[in-house]
Amino acid sequence: MTEKEARDKCAELSTKSPERFTHSWVAREDDGVWSVVKIAVPTPGADPIETETTHEPLAVQEDPRNSAVKNVGPGGYGF
């Protein structure tokens, strides 16, 4: 494997592999022979959460208590 082939394979794995969220790949030379090494570090820029979460705003509800007890603080004293 040449250096270019190793780097191309690393780029392919970093974008298409299902393991890209947990692993990275780097090209490595050992005595003139190039290889691809898998490392247990997430690929930079790989984001497993690609969806946006939204929710409806909560409706403000009227206080169901009557006015005699609504504004009574601790100990029976009003605010």
Number of C-alpha atoms within 10 A of each C-alpha: 11 13 16 11 14 21 18 14 16 19 16 12 20 22 14 9 12 11 15 21 19 13 18 21 22 16 19 14 13 7 5 10 11 17 18 19 12 13 12 12 12 16 18 11 10 15 10 10 7 7 6 5 5 6 5 5 6 6 6 6 6 6 8 7 9 8 9 8 10 11 12 12 10 7 6 9 8 11 7
